[in-house]
Amino acid sequence: MPLADFDGPLDWARDLDNRWPERLVLKTTIVDVITAEVARSKRDTPKILELGIGAGEVLESLARALPRAALAGIDLQPSLITYVSGRVPGCSLFEHDLNDDAWSDSVDAPFDFVYSLQSFHDLGGRKALENVYRRIFEALEPGGVIINVDFVEPQAHDDPADPRRFPVDVHQDCLSRIGYVEFRCVRREGQLACMSARRAEGIA
């Protein structure tokens, strides 16, 4: 349901969690993947960008887990930008449509991590998915990591001729064609999966 149908961002986010309880597990998975990678790589001040910030739960968890991280986020909804700016002080937030390539020019790239939670299926199909994956590639440091949690199976109301929710192997194919390496399906829960890949070292 649209954000406008709820009293505020938190009620809207809780409705999403009620409809897809697997979100609760996978929000934690995003934080776990990033914190483990930060510890492995010994990055003191990682730069992290969220695409589609929602109500800011993941950003808030990252701010607690990695207090020295530089956090940034993008969303199309001004009300979410306003809400998250109060929830995660110090986070740099930008209002953009992810289908508009200008979003990647507005942020302070490159980043060590770029992630998204249940957002890319709304972009409009495989071409739009490939485009945002390409823009993320350009916004990552060599060796930087992309994490995407999204639907990996269709829903009953989807148009089979114009799909927006793709299985894991389609995401892997899109990412590998662009130049990502080390693809992993980190965790599968219900209709959602957490997938990660890395921008290869040495690619300028």
PAGUFI-517753 format. One record per residue (C-alpha): y, z, x. Coordinates in pm, whole numbers, padded with zeros to 5 digits, always signed. Last residue first. Example, Ala and Ser with C-alpha at 12.3 -4.5 7.8 and 13.67 -1.06 7.14 Angstrom:
# residues 2
-00106+00714+01367-00450+00780+01230
//
This chain:
# residues 204
+00187-01236+03909-00191-01213+03889-00308-00999+04184-00498-00748+03975-00639-00886+03651-00473-00780+03329-00724-00536+03185-00916-00517+02861-00970-00269+02579-01122-00264+02232-01126+00019+01978-01315-00091+01668-01252-00058+01296-01458-00120+00983-01658+00200+01023-01619+00336+01376-01683+00125+01686-01588+00260+02028-01489+00127+02368-01557-00239+02299-01485-00334+02656-01324-00635+02826-01308-00604+03205-01082-00908+03251-00778-01058+03080-00684-01415+03166-00568-01573+02840-00910-01721+02765-01069-01381+02831-00849-01212+02572-00912-01463+02295-01288-01465+02362-01310-01086+02363-01115-01066+02037-01351-01321+01882-01653-01126+02013-01531-00807+01844-01530-00959+01498-01207-01085+01344-00983-00969+01060-00713-01222+00968-00925-01501+00823-00781-01817+00665-01070-02014+00515-01266-01696+00443-00968-01564+00239-00986-01185+00250-01014-00985-00075-01360-00843+00002-01267-00725+00349-01359-00892+00675-01506-00716+00979-01347-00616+01308-01048-00426+01173-00817-00303+01446-00776-00078+01747-00629-00266+02043-00597-00131+02394-00436-00339+02670-00454-00216+03029-00245-00286+03337-00406-00411+03657-00120-00651+03716+00162-00484+03523+00166-00576+03158+00442-00752+02959+00313-01105+03028-00035-01008+02910+00125-00850+02602+00290-01182+02519-00046-01357+02550-00221-01104+02325+00062-01148+02073+00009-01524+02076-00368-01503+02051-00339-01283+01742-00083-01517+01585-00316-01814+01641-00610-01616+01506-00451-01516+01177-00127-01393+01021+00025-01094+01199-00121-00835+00961-00456-00820+01146-00256-00712+01454-00155-00372+01320-00449-00129+01300-00345+00076+01603-00181-00099+01898-00173-00048+02272+00017-00155+02582-00052+00030+02906+00088+00012+03260+00402-00159+03138+00621-00435+03283+00853-00443+03099+01162-00258+02979+01155-00383+02621+01381-00638+02452+01229-00953+02603+00882-00877+02467+01016-00845+02114+01181-01188+02134+00845-01354+02072+00895-01305+01698+00553-01257+01539+00572-00894+01652+00869-00844+01418+01115-00618+01597+01295-00283+01574+01289-00109+01910+01212+00248+02014+01248+00422+02351+01072+00761+02330+01290+01049+02447+01228+01259+02139+00893+01189+01968+00915+01310+01607+01286+01247+01561+01274+00893+01699+00948+00851+01506+01121+00892+01169+01412+00659+01246+01186+00384+01384+00953+00427+01087+01242+00389+00843+01360+00077+01027+01025-00096+00964+00932-00384+01197+00798-00161+01470+00812-00135+01847+00742+00158+02075+00824+00304+02414+00697+00596+02620+00775+00677+02984+00501+00921+03085+00587+01251+03253+00465+01465+02960+00124+01293+02955-00098+01479+02706+00187+01603+02485+00381+01277+02488+00053+01091+02438-00022+01292+02124+00327+01221+01989+00289+00851+02061-00044+00850+01879+00097+01023+01571+00412+00812+01558+00431+00745+01184+00339+00380+01231+00423+00268+01584+00334-00101+01548+00313-00213+01910+00291+00094+02134+00419+00075+02492+00325+00300+02785+00483+00332+03129+00288+00567+03354+00473+00833+03556+00238+00986+03811-00020+00706+03816-00329+00858+03977-00544+00555+03890-00838+00758+03764-00621+01024+03597-00406+00760+03427-00720+00574+03317-00866+00890+03163-00537+00965+02987-00517+00613+02847-00875+00597+02720-00856+00947+02570-00528+00876+02391-00668+00558+02236-00990+00739+02142-00794+01012+01962-00637+00751+01735-00988+00608+01701-01136+00925+01555-00863+00969+01294-00862+00598+01211-01229+00625+01110-01100+00799+00798-00998+00458+00658-00866+00514+00305-00771+00876+00367-00619+00795+00706-00410+00516+00553-00290+00755+00280-00201+01009+00547+00012+00747+00724+00205+00673+00403+00261+01043+00336+00390+01082+00693+00618+00779+00670+00797+00897+00355+00780+00950-00020+00541+00658-00061+00553+00318-00236+00811+00184+00012+00550+00209+00291+00355-00066+00120+00000+00000+00000
//
